[in-house]
Amino acid sequence: MWNGENLNCFYHPASPAVGVCKYCQRGLCSECAAVADDVLACKNRHEDEVHQLEQLTARNLFQSKRVRSVYMRNAIFYGLVGTVFAGFGVWQLRWLGLQAALFIALGIFLLYAAIANYLEGRKYK
């Protein structure tokens, strides 16, 4: 990452750099720099590549928001179904015995899945 100190243009070593190419990370002077999607690129060399990188980044950000909503939707569904199964198992424990314990175990598993989906979904903001 360029910190703006003591960097000269890769193509014109006598000229100070105004920034770096996002594709090749080489220093660029104002004569060699081209703006592609609000970032710098080597003029007539890497403009298309930088444009493709910016499009890919934008797509990834959009997809991460969609992934988050899927995880949250799953967390709500698993939480509700897990609560119903566990509640039914506890309610019927006296009459169903071992079958009720199976409902409780399944409910606990679904509640665990709900928590896991919620925590995973929080990673995608």
C-alpha positions as CSV (number, residue, x, y, z in Angstrom):
1,M,0.0,0.0,0.0
2,W,1.3,3.4,-1.0
3,N,1.8,5.8,1.8
4,G,2.6,8.9,-0.4
5,E,6.2,9.2,0.6
6,N,9.3,9.1,-1.7
7,L,7.7,7.2,-4.6
8,N,8.6,8.0,-8.2
9,C,6.8,7.0,-11.4
10,F,7.6,3.5,-12.6
11,Y,7.6,4.7,-16.2
12,H,9.2,8.1,-15.6
13,P,11.6,7.6,-12.7
14,A,12.5,11.4,-12.5
15,S,8.8,12.3,-11.8
16,P,7.2,12.0,-8.4
17,A,4.2,9.6,-8.2
18,V,0.7,10.8,-7.5
19,G,-0.5,7.3,-6.7
20,V,-0.3,3.7,-7.6
21,C,-2.0,1.5,-10.2
22,K,-4.6,-0.7,-8.5
23,Y,-3.7,-3.6,-10.9
24,C,0.1,-3.7,-10.8
25,Q,0.8,-1.5,-7.7
26,R,3.4,0.6,-9.6
27,G,3.9,4.3,-8.9
28,L,2.4,6.6,-11.4
29,C,3.0,10.3,-12.3
30,S,0.1,12.5,-13.4
31,E,1.1,11.8,-17.0
32,C,0.9,8.0,-16.7
33,A,-2.2,7.8,-14.4
34,A,-5.7,7.2,-15.7
35,V,-8.8,7.2,-13.5
36,A,-10.8,4.0,-14.0
37,D,-13.9,3.7,-11.8
38,D,-12.6,6.3,-9.3
39,V,-9.2,4.5,-8.8
40,L,-5.9,4.9,-10.6
41,A,-4.6,2.6,-13.4
42,C,-1.7,2.7,-15.8
43,K,-2.9,4.8,-18.7
44,N,-3.4,2.6,-21.9
45,R,-2.2,-0.5,-20.0
46,H,-4.4,-1.6,-17.1
47,E,-7.6,0.5,-17.4
48,D,-9.7,-2.5,-18.5
49,E,-8.3,-4.8,-15.7
50,V,-9.0,-2.2,-13.0
51,H,-12.5,-1.7,-14.3
52,Q,-13.0,-5.5,-14.1
53,L,-11.6,-5.6,-10.6
54,E,-14.0,-2.8,-9.5
55,Q,-17.0,-4.6,-11.0
56,L,-16.0,-7.9,-9.3
57,T,-15.7,-6.0,-5.9
58,A,-19.1,-4.4,-6.4
59,R,-20.7,-7.8,-7.2
60,N,-19.0,-9.4,-4.2
61,L,-20.4,-6.7,-1.9
62,F,-23.9,-7.2,-3.3
63,Q,-23.7,-11.0,-2.9
64,S,-22.5,-10.7,0.7
65,K,-25.6,-8.7,1.6
66,R,-27.8,-11.4,0.0
67,V,-25.9,-14.1,1.9
68,R,-26.5,-12.3,5.2
69,S,-30.2,-12.1,4.6
70,V,-30.4,-15.9,3.8
71,Y,-28.5,-16.7,7.0
72,M,-30.9,-14.5,9.0
73,R,-34.0,-16.0,7.4
74,N,-32.7,-19.5,8.2
75,A,-32.0,-18.4,11.8
76,I,-35.5,-17.2,12.3
77,F,-37.0,-20.4,10.7
78,Y,-34.8,-22.8,12.7
79,G,-35.5,-20.9,15.9
80,L,-39.3,-21.0,15.4
81,V,-39.4,-24.7,14.4
82,G,-36.9,-25.6,17.2
83,T,-39.0,-23.8,19.8
84,V,-42.1,-25.6,18.6
85,F,-40.4,-29.1,18.7
86,A,-38.8,-28.5,22.1
87,G,-42.0,-27.1,23.5
88,F,-44.1,-30.0,22.2
89,G,-41.6,-32.5,23.6
90,V,-41.7,-30.9,27.1
91,W,-45.5,-30.7,27.0
92,Q,-45.8,-34.4,26.0
93,L,-43.0,-35.8,28.0
94,R,-45.3,-37.4,30.6
95,W,-47.4,-39.2,28.0
96,L,-45.0,-40.0,25.1
97,G,-41.8,-40.7,27.1
98,L,-38.9,-41.5,24.9
99,Q,-40.7,-40.1,21.8
100,A,-41.0,-36.8,23.6
101,A,-37.3,-36.8,24.4
102,L,-36.7,-37.2,20.6
103,F,-38.8,-34.1,20.0
104,I,-36.8,-32.2,22.7
105,A,-33.5,-33.3,21.2
106,L,-34.6,-32.3,17.7
107,G,-35.8,-28.9,19.0
108,I,-32.4,-28.3,20.8
109,F,-30.6,-29.2,17.6
110,L,-32.7,-26.8,15.6
111,L,-32.1,-24.0,18.1
112,Y,-28.4,-24.7,17.9
113,A,-28.7,-24.4,14.0
114,A,-30.6,-21.1,14.5
115,I,-27.8,-19.7,16.7
116,A,-25.1,-20.9,14.3
117,N,-26.9,-19.3,11.3
118,Y,-27.4,-16.0,13.2
119,L,-23.7,-15.8,14.1
120,E,-22.6,-16.7,10.6
121,G,-24.9,-14.1,9.1
122,R,-23.4,-11.4,11.3
123,K,-20.1,-11.9,9.5
124,Y,-21.6,-10.5,6.3
125,K,-22.4,-6.8,6.7
